[in-house]
Amino acid sequence: MKKRPKSKIAIRANPEWTTEMIAEARPAKEVLPKLFGARAAAAMLKPRGRPKSPESKVAISLRLSPDTLARWKATGPGWQTRMANVLRESV
């Protein structure tokens, strides 16, 4: 299969960099301070997702009888937290 020749438009739009062009290049944060400035860099370093809880929890696997689990779930949303509280109080 023959390679297609590069179009002249693509060559003009994105020429190969010469030594002079490299010497004149400036950092992106100088050219586009709103996009690459200190604030933008700080925002990009900001951690994503949910913040860490001071009381971290540990995931476990627990086998319960179906009727016990059904009764806890029947108490409505937050049943896992309520179960954890009951277990904490019993210790």
C-alpha positions in Angstrom: 0.0 0.0 0.0 1.4 3.4 -1.0 1.6 6.2 1.5 -0.5 9.2 0.7 1.5 12.4 0.2 0.9 15.0 2.8 -1.4 17.7 1.7 0.0 21.2 1.4 -2.7 22.6 3.7 -1.7 20.3 6.5 2.0 21.2 6.0 1.2 25.0 6.2 -1.1 24.6 9.2 1.4 22.5 11.1 5.0 23.0 9.8 8.0 21.2 11.2 9.7 23.2 14.0 13.0 24.8 13.1 15.7 25.6 15.6 14.7 29.3 15.4 11.1 28.5 16.2 12.1 26.4 19.2 14.4 29.2 20.5 11.4 31.7 20.3 8.9 29.4 22.0 7.4 30.5 25.3 5.8 28.5 28.1 2.1 27.9 27.7 1.3 29.7 31.0 2.9 32.9 29.5 0.9 32.7 26.3 -2.4 31.6 27.8 -2.3 32.6 31.5 -6.1 32.0 32.0 -5.8 28.5 30.8 -2.4 27.5 32.2 -1.7 30.1 34.9 -1.1 29.4 38.7 -4.8 29.2 39.5 -5.5 26.8 36.7 -2.6 24.6 37.7 -3.9 24.6 41.3 -7.3 23.7 40.2 -5.9 20.8 38.2 -4.0 19.5 41.2 -7.2 19.6 43.4 -8.1 16.1 44.5 -11.3 14.8 42.8 -14.1 12.8 44.2 -15.5 12.5 47.7 -13.5 13.9 50.5 -11.9 11.4 52.9 -14.0 10.8 56.0 -12.3 11.2 59.4 -14.0 7.9 60.4 -13.0 5.6 57.6 -14.8 2.4 57.2 -13.6 -1.1 56.2 -15.4 -3.2 53.6 -16.2 -6.8 54.8 -18.2 -9.7 53.6 -20.8 -10.9 56.0 -23.3 -13.8 55.5 -26.7 -13.2 57.1 -29.9 -15.2 56.9 -32.3 -13.8 54.3 -35.0 -13.0 56.9 -32.5 -11.0 59.0 -31.3 -9.0 56.0 -34.9 -8.5 54.8 -35.9 -7.0 58.2 -33.0 -4.6 58.2 -33.7 -3.5 54.6 -37.4 -3.0 55.5 -36.4 -0.3 58.0 -35.7 1.9 54.9 -32.8 3.9 53.6 -29.8 4.1 56.0 -30.3 0.5 57.2 -26.6 -0.2 56.9 -25.6 2.7 59.1 -28.2 1.7 61.7 -26.8 -1.9 61.6 -23.3 -0.6 62.1 -24.5 1.5 65.0 -26.2 -1.5 66.7 -23.0 -3.5 66.2 -20.9 -0.7 67.6 -23.1 -0.4 70.7 -23.0 -4.1 71.4 -19.2 -4.2 71.5 
